[in-house]
């Protein structure tokens, strides 16, 4: 932009000389595209940046040179708004012929004291910002290892197909796949081998499905496929092709070769089958049932056809319990039995159901149905909020630490840490008064999700514990990947200590205690049911003990009154 061009739009009579020099320098040297346009949509001035973006060596650009496509009319409206004295902005793309396309933000403002109606426009290149936002959006929806949709994004797509069925009765089918050898390969060859297996399986799933189908990774060794406009017979054929493709594949890791087998369950995606979560649960049930069939394939023609009336009743009862706050919090003391740096009382939160006053239903009656039909994430969230609010009402209890159990399906809830942070801010309790607990089996099954969640919880100040530790064959191998503060030793090992032939359990418990002490973790012996077992675990140096011999569970409200 030349000095004479600037002078045409900015009369010297109203602009001090020094300020005018600054304006000229900004217009000429700005990294943003700057131009002046009139009410006839003609460009009267343009700086070098704009001309470079549009590929012009000389002359003034025309509006057509911008390549605004469908935004021309909206661009004209913004000019008119600016001529009327309004400050306006427009986000659009410019696609000049034979030049780089850009995502831009244009700010418009009327030129003051111009002899004719003119608008100053400043155009900023937002392409990099848009690209970063797209990457963030992609990462939020996709599994980092396989590039498939993650569980939450897959559920969203399932909801969209459910809506499509409701609007036009379109026929879609959901498949749920579970790899049988994944844990064996992961334990035998390590996490890198497991990762490569998942990537190879992903490539073969993509090769067997159609462009209109949707694939997602639902868990460590679980996949989901939404077959778009695909009925029962076609879905079964697709499942057979997928299983055959994977059966023919041999996974090779160094000198080891593994056969790959998969179980496949499926059900129709229909409005009368319930919510997306319930449909996913039904496909999961069908996948579980498939292991008893010769071909390991179970595609339901009618959703919920294999559910018993009792199971269906529990789904409705648990949903009502969540809506009407019919769950009750109980707790059991975790008693210190040896000297440690943590002298506070520990209490494990337990769940009960009270549908009718005074009639308490233990969790053994309903947790299986809750886990099978994907209700545990909602129940876990209820427990977290209820406990945090209860502690807030009693003014906190710095002499006690409360332990909350998290289910395996909750580990895959990527929004859980944000929910916990929100509950913490609302209650203003001390995070050091809370310990989140996951079982070793679920942690290993979802090693990546478990590690991610434990790191997030510890960064917020919470304690973390591994429950049922020692139940797996490779327990110690996973400790370095699972950041925790407390190891709760599997109850079967503790119960065996009272038996006559207990040398193996004695050695395992002693080893767990020794390793935990070396890496700075506390130990808890579960299911301590007699004085002799208590004396044994105390002699082994275990820090805490828990069981009916020490304390029978009681209602949290009763304890709050006593406190």
C-alpha positions in Angstrom: 0.0 0.0 0.0 1.5 3.3 -1.0 1.5 6.6 0.9 -0.7 8.2 -1.7 -3.3 5.4 -1.3 -3.4 5.9 2.4 -3.7 9.6 2.0 -6.8 9.1 -0.2 -8.7 7.4 2.7 -7.1 9.2 5.7 -7.2 13.1 5.1 -4.2 14.9 6.5 -6.4 17.6 8.0 -7.6 15.3 10.7 -4.6 13.0 11.4 -1.4 14.3 13.2 1.7 13.7 11.1 3.4 11.3 13.6 0.3 9.2 14.0 -0.1 9.2 10.2 3.4 7.8 9.8 2.6 5.1 12.3 -0.6 4.2 10.3 1.3 4.1 7.1 4.0 1.8 8.6 1.3 -0.5 10.0 -0.6 -0.8 6.8 2.5 -1.4 4.7 4.4 -3.8 6.9 1.6 -5.6 8.9 1.6 -9.4 8.7 -2.1 -9.2 8.6 -3.9 -8.4 5.3 -5.3 -4.9 5.4 -7.5 -3.3 2.8 -10.1 -0.5 2.4 -13.4 -1.2 0.6 -16.3 1.1 -0.3 -20.1 0.7 -0.2 -19.9 -0.5 -3.8 -17.8 -3.5 -2.7 -14.7 -2.1 -4.6 -11.3 -2.4 -2.9 -9.5 0.9 -2.9 -6.4 0.1 -0.9 -4.6 -3.1 -0.1 -1.3 -3.8 1.6 1.4 -6.1 0.4 0.3 -9.0 2.6 -3.1 -9.2 1.0 -1.7 -9.0 -2.5 0.7 -11.8 -1.6 -2.1 -14.0 -0.3 -4.2 -13.3 -3.5 -1.3 -13.8 -5.8 -1.3 -10.2 -7.2 1.8 -8.4 -8.3 0.1 -5.0 -9.0 -3.3 -3.3 -9.1 -6.2 -3.5 -6.7 -7.8 -6.8 -6.0 -11.5 -7.4 -6.9 -13.8 -9.2 -4.6 -13.8 -12.2 -6.9 -10.0 -12.6 -6.2 -10.7 -13.5 -2.6 -12.5 -16.7 -3.6 -15.1 -16.3 -0.8 -17.4 -18.8 -2.5 -20.8 -18.8 -0.6 -19.6 -16.1 1.9 -19.9 -13.2 -0.7 -23.4 -12.2 0.4 -22.5 -12.3 4.1 -19.3 -10.3 3.4 -21.4 -7.6 1.8 -23.7 -7.5 4.9 -20.8 -7.0 7.2 -19.6 -4.1 5.1 -23.0 -2.4 5.3 -23.1 -3.0 9.1 -19.7 -1.4 9.4 -20.8 1.6 7.2 -23.6 2.1 9.7 -21.0 2.4 12.5 -21.1 -1.1 13.9 -18.0 -3.2 14.7 -18.2 -6.5 12.8 -16.2 -9.6 12.3 -16.5 -12.6 9.9 -14.9 -16.0 10.0 -14.6 -17.6 6.6 -12.2 -19.2 4.2 -10.6 -17.5 1.2 -9.7 -19.7 -1.8 -7.9 -17.4 -4.3 -7.2 -19.0 -7.7 -3.9 -21.0 -7.7 -3.1 -19.8 -4.2 -3.1 -21.3 -0.7 -6.6 -21.5 0.9 -6.8 -19.9 4.3 -9.2 -19.9 7.2 -9.4 -16.2 8.2 -11.0 -13.8 10.6 -11.9 -10.4 9.1 -12.7 -7.4 11.4 -14.5 -4.4 9.8 -14.7 -0.8 11.0 -15.8 2.4 9.3 -12.9 4.8 8.4 -13.5 8.0 10.4 -13.6 11.3 8.5 -13.3 9.6 5.1 -14.5 11.8 2.2 -16.6 8.9 1.0 -18.1 5.9 2.8 -15.2 3.5 3.3 -14.5 0.5 5.6 -11.2 -0.6 6.9 -10.9 -4.4 7.0 -8.1 -6.3 8.8 -7.8 -10.0 7.8 -6.0 -12.4 10.1 -4.8 -15.9 9.0 -6.4 -18.4 11.4 -5.4 -21.5 9.5 -3.0 -22.8 12.2 -5.5 -22.2 15.0 -8.2 -24.0 13.1 -5.8 -26.9 12.4 -4.9 -27.2 16.1 -8.6 -27.1 17.1 -9.3 -29.8 14.6 -6.5 -31.9 16.0 -7.8 -31.4 19.6 -11.3 -32.3 18.5 -10.0 -35.4 16.7 -7.9 -36.5 19.7 -10.9 -36.1 22.0 -13.0 -38.4 19.9 -10.4 -41.0 18.8 -8.3 -43.7 20.4 -4.7 -42.7 20.3 -3.4 -46.2 19.5 -5.7 -47.4 16.7 -7.2 -44.2 15.4 -10.7 -45.6 15.9 -13.5 -43.7 17.7 -13.2 -44.0 21.5 -16.0 -45.3 23.6 -17.7 -41.9 24.2 -17.6 -40.9 20.5 -18.9 -44.4 19.5 -21.8 -44.0 21.9 -22.6 -40.7 20.2 -22.7 -42.3 16.8 -24.8 -45.1 18.3 -27.3 -42.5 19.5 -27.3 -40.9 16.0 -28.2 -44.2 14.5 -30.9 -44.8 17.1 -32.4 -41.4 16.1 -32.2 -42.4 12.5 -34.2 -45.5 13.2 -36.8 -43.4 15.1 -37.1 -40.9 12.2 -37.2 -43.2 9.2 -37.3 -46.8 10.6 -33.8 -47.4 9.1 -32.4 -50.9 10.0 -29.0 -50.8 11.6 -27.1 -53.5 13.6 -24.5 -53.2 16.4 -21.6 -55.7 16.7 -19.5 -56.1 19.9 -16.2 -57.9 19.5 -13.9 -59.3 22.1 -10.4 -60.6 21.4 -9.7 -63.9 23.2 -5.8 -63.9 23.1 -5.1 -60.2 23.8 -4.3 -60.6 27.5 -2.2 -63.7 26.9 -0.1 -61.9 24.3 0.1 -58.7 26.5 1.2 -60.7 29.5 3.6 -63.0 27.6 5.2 -60.5 25.2 4.6 -57.1 26.8 2.6 -54.0 26.1 4.3 -53.2 22.8 3.2 -56.6 21.4 -0.3 -56.0 22.6 -0.4 -52.5 21.0 0.8 -54.0 17.7 -1.9 -56.7 17.8 -4.6 -54.1 18.3 -3.3 -52.1 15.3 -3.2 -55.2 13.1 -6.7 -56.1 14.2 -7.9 -52.6 13.4 -6.5 -52.8 9.8 -8.3 -56.0 9.2 -11.6 -54.7 10.6 -11.4 -51.7 8.3 -10.7 -54.1 5.4 -13.8 -56.1 6.1 -16.3 -53.2 6.8 -17.9 -50.7 4.4 -17.2 -46.9 4.3 -20.6 -46.2 5.8 -20.0 -48.5 8.8 -18.5 -47.1 12.1 -15.8 -48.8 14.1 -14.8 -48.0 17.7 -12.5 -49.2 20.4 -14.6 -49.8 23.5 -12.0 -51.2 25.9 -8.6 -52.7 26.0 -9.6 -55.7 23.9 -13.1 -54.8 22.9 -14.3 -53.3 19.6 -17.7 -52.1 18.4 -19.0 -51.9 14.8 -22.2 -50.1 13.8 -23.4 -51.7 10.5 -25.3 -48.9 8.7 -28.5 -50.1 7.0 -27.7 -53.7 7.7 -30.3 -56.3 8.8 -29.9 -59.4 10.9 -28.9 -61.8 8.0 -26.4 -59.4 6.5 -25.0 -58.6 9.9 -24.4 -62.3 10.6 -22.6 -62.7 7.3 -20.4 -59.7 8.1 -19.6 -61.2 11.6 -18.6 -64.5 10.0 -16.3 -62.8 7.5 -14.7 -60.8 10.3 -14.1 -63.9 12.4 -12.7 -65.8 9.5 -10.4 -63.0 8.5 -9.0 -62.8 12.0 -8.8 -66.6 12.4 -6.6 -66.8 9.3 -4.2 -64.2 10.6 -1.2 -65.2 12.6 0.3 -62.6 15.0 4.1 -62.8 15.0 6.2 -61.2 17.7 9.9 -62.0 17.4 10.0 -65.8 17.5 6.4 -66.3 18.9 3.4 -67.0 16.7 -0.2 -66.7 18.0 -3.6 -67.6 16.5 -6.2 -64.9 16.9 -9.8 -65.7 17.7 -12.7 -63.4 18.5 -16.1 -63.6 20.0 -18.8 -61.5 18.3 -22.2 -60.5 19.7 -24.8 -58.2 18.1 -28.2 -56.8 18.3 -30.5 -54.5 16.3 -30.4 -50.7 16.8 -34.0 -49.9 17.4 -35.9 -47.2 19.4 -37.9 -49.8 21.2 -34.8 -51.5 22.5 -33.9 -48.6 24.9 -31.1 -46.1 25.1 -27.7 -46.4 23.3 -26.1 -47.5 26.6 -28.6 -50.4 27.0 -28.2 -51.5 23.4 -24.4 -51.5 23.8 -24.9 -53.6 27.0 -27.2 -56.0 25.1 -24.5 -56.5 22.4 -22.0 -57.1 25.2 -24.2 -59.7 26.7 -24.6 -61.4 23.3 -20.8 -61.4 23.0 -20.5 -63.0 26.4 -23.0 -65.7 25.4 -21.2 -66.3 22.1 -18.3 -68.1 23.8 -20.7 -71.1 24.4 -21.5 -71.4 20.7 -19.5 -73.3 18.1 -18.8 -70.3 15.9 -18.5 -67.9 18.8 -21.1 -65.6 17.1 -24.4 -64.5 18.6 -26.5 -62.0 16.7 -29.8 -61.3 18.4 -32.8 -60.7 16.2 -34.7 -59.1 19.1 -32.9 -57.0 21.6 -33.1 -58.2 25.2 -34.4 -61.6 24.0 -31.9 -63.4 26.3 -32.5 -61.2 29.3 -34.4 -62.7 32.2 -37.4 -60.9 33.7 -35.4 -60.5 36.9 -32.5 -58.9 35.1 -34.8 -56.5 33.3 -36.5 -55.7 36.5 -33.2 -54.8 38.1 -32.3 -52.4 35.2 -35.6 -50.5 35.9 -35.1 -50.6 39.7 -31.5 -49.4 39.6 -32.5 -46.6 37.3 -35.3 -45.6 39.7 -32.8 -45.8 42.6 -30.5 -43.3 40.9 -33.4 -40.9 40.1 -34.9 -41.1 43.6 -31.7 -41.4 45.7 -32.6 -44.8 47.1 -29.0 -45.9 47.5 -27.4 -45.8 50.9 -23.7 -45.4 51.9 -22.3 -47.8 54.4 -18.6 -48.1 55.6 -16.2 -50.7 57.1 -13.2 -49.7 59.2 -9.8 -50.5 57.9 -7.8 -50.8 61.1 -4.1 -50.0 61.5 -2.3 -53.0 63.0 1.4 -51.9 62.8 3.2 -48.7 63.0 3.2 -46.6 59.8 3.4 -43.0 58.8 -0.4 -42.9 58.2 -2.0 -43.0 61.6 -5.5 -41.9 60.5 -8.5 -44.2 60.4 -9.4 -45.6 57.0 -13.0 -46.5 56.0 -14.1 -48.3 52.9 -17.4 -47.0 51.5 -19.9 -49.7 50.7 -23.2 -49.5 48.8 -26.7 -50.6 49.9 -30.1 -50.2 48.4 -33.2 -49.1 50.4 -36.3 -49.2 48.2 -38.6 -49.5 51.2 -37.9 -48.0 54.6 -35.8 -50.3 56.8 -35.4 -53.0 54.1 -31.7 -52.9 53.2 -30.6 -54.8 50.0 -26.9 -55.8 49.9 -24.9 -55.2 46.7 -24.6 -58.9 45.9 -28.2 -58.7 44.7 -27.8 -55.9 42.1 -24.1 -55.2 41.2 -24.0 -58.0 38.7 -26.9 -56.5 36.7 -25.5 -53.0 37.1 -22.1 -54.1 35.7 -23.7 -56.2 32.9 -26.0 -53.4 31.6 -23.5 -50.5 31.9 -25.1 -48.8 34.9 -22.0 -48.8 37.1 -20.6 -45.5 35.8 -23.7 -43.6 36.9 -23.8 -45.4 40.2 -20.1 -44.6 40.9 -20.8 -41.0 40.1 -23.7 -41.0 42.6 -21.4 -42.5 45.3 -18.8 -39.9 44.7 -21.1 -36.9 44.9 -23.1 -38.3 47.9 -19.9 -39.0 49.9 -18.4 -35.6 49.1 -21.6 -33.8 50.1 -21.9 -35.9 53.3 -18.4 -35.0 54.3 -19.1 -31.3 53.5 -22.2 -31.3 55.8 -20.3 -32.8 58.7 -17.5 -30.3 58.3 -14.9 -32.8 57.1 -13.1 -35.4 59.2 -9.3 -34.9 59.1 -8.9 -38.1 61.2 -10.3 -40.4 58.6 -9.7 -41.3 54.9 -12.6 -42.7 53.0 -12.1 -45.2 50.1 -14.4 -45.3 47.1 -14.5 -48.3 44.7 -14.5 -47.6 41.0 -15.9 -50.2 38.6 -14.1 -51.4 35.5 -16.5 -49.7 33.1 -16.0 -46.4 35.0 -12.3 -46.6 34.1 -13.2 -45.9 30.5 -15.2 -42.8 31.4 -12.9 -40.0 30.0 -15.1 -37.3 31.7 -14.8 -38.8 35.2 -11.8 -36.8 36.3 -13.6 -33.5 35.3 -16.7 -34.7 37.2 -14.6 -35.5 40.3 -12.9 -32.1 40.1 -16.3 -30.4 39.9 -17.6 -32.4 43.0 -14.4 -31.4 44.8 -14.9 -27.7 44.1 -18.5 -27.9 45.2 -17.8 -29.7 48.4 -14.5 -28.0 49.3 -13.3 -31.1 51.1 -9.6 -32.1 51.4 -8.7 -34.5 48.6 -6.3 -36.2 51.0 -9.4 -37.5 52.9 -10.4 -39.6 49.8 -8.9 -42.7 48.3 -10.1 -44.1 45.0 -9.8 -47.9 44.7 -9.8 -50.1 41.6 -9.3 -53.9 41.4 -6.1 -55.3 40.0 -8.0 -57.4 37.5 -9.8 -54.4 36.0 -6.6 -52.3 36.1 -4.8 -54.9 34.0 -7.7 -55.3 31.6 -7.7 -51.6 31.0 -4.1 -50.8 31.8 -3.9 -47.6 29.7 -7.2 -46.2 31.0 -6.3 -47.2 34.6 -2.9 -45.6 34.5 -4.3 -42.4 33.0 -7.1 -42.1 35.6 -4.8 -42.9 38.6 -2.3 -40.2 37.4 -5.1 -37.7 37.1 -6.5 -38.5 40.5 -3.2 -38.3 42.2 -2.4 -35.0 40.5 -5.6 -33.6 42.2 -4.3 -34.8 45.6 -6.3 -38.0 46.1 -4.9 -41.3 47.3 -5.2 -44.4 45.1 -5.4 -48.1 45.9 -5.2 -51.4 44.0 -7.7 -53.9 45.4 -7.5 -57.7 45.2 -3.7 -57.4 44.6 -2.0 -60.8 44.0 -5.0 -62.3 42.2 -3.3 -62.1 38.8 -0.2 -64.1 37.6 1.7 -60.9 36.6 0.8 -58.6 39.5 4.2 -57.3 40.2 4.9 -56.6 36.5 2.2 -54.0 36.4 3.0 -52.0 39.5 5.4 -49.7 37.6 2.5 -48.8 35.2 -0.1 -48.3 37.9 0.7 -45.3 40.2 -1.0 -46.1 43.5 -0.4 -45.5 47.2 -2.0 -48.6 48.8 -2.0 -52.3 47.9 -5.0 -54.2 49.2 -4.0 -57.9 49.2 -6.5 -60.3 47.7 -8.8 -61.9 50.2 -8.2 -65.4 49.0 -4.6 -65.2 50.0 -5.5 -63.9 53.4 -8.1 -66.6 54.0 -5.6 -69.3 53.1 -3.3 -68.1 55.9 -5.5 -69.9 58.4 -5.4 -73.2 56.6 -2.9 -75.9 57.6 -1.0 -75.8 54.3 -0.5 -72.0 53.9 3.2 -71.8 53.0 2.5 -70.5 49.5 0.0 -67.8 50.6 2.4 -66.9 53.4 5.2 -66.4 51.0 3.1 -64.4 48.5 1.8 -62.1 51.2 5.2 -61.6 52.6 6.6 -60.7 49.2 3.8 -58.2 48.5 4.5 -56.5 51.8 8.3 -56.4 51.2 7.9 -54.9 47.6 5.3 -52.4 48.8 7.6 -51.2 51.6 10.5 -50.8 49.2 8.5 -48.6 46.8 6.7 -46.6 49.6 3.2 -48.2 49.4 1.0 -49.2 52.4 -0.5 -52.6 52.6 -4.0 -53.8 53.6 -5.1 -57.4 54.4 -8.7 -58.0 53.4 -11.1 -60.6 54.7 -9.5 -60.9 58.1 -12.1 -63.1 59.8 -10.4 -64.4 62.9 -7.9 -63.5 65.6 -5.3 -66.1 64.3 -5.3 -64.5 60.8 -5.0 -61.0 62.3 -2.0 -62.2 64.3 -0.4 -63.7 61.2 -0.7 -60.6 59.0 0.4 -58.4 61.9 3.5 -60.6 62.2 4.2 -60.3 58.5 4.3 -56.5 58.9 1.1 -55.6 57.0 0.0 -52.0 57.8 -3.8 -52.3 57.9 -6.4 -55.0 58.3 -10.1 -55.2 57.2 -12.8 -57.7 57.8 -15.9 -58.7 59.9 -13.6 -59.8 62.7 -12.6 -56.2 63.2 -15.7 -54.2 62.2 -19.1 -55.0 60.7 -20.3 -52.5 58.0 -22.6 -49.8 59.3 -24.5 -46.9 57.8 -22.5 -43.7 57.2 -25.2 -41.6 58.6 -25.1 -43.5 61.9 -21.3 -42.9 62.1 -21.7 -39.2 61.3 -24.1 -38.9 64.2 -21.6 -40.7 66.5 -18.7 -38.5 65.3 
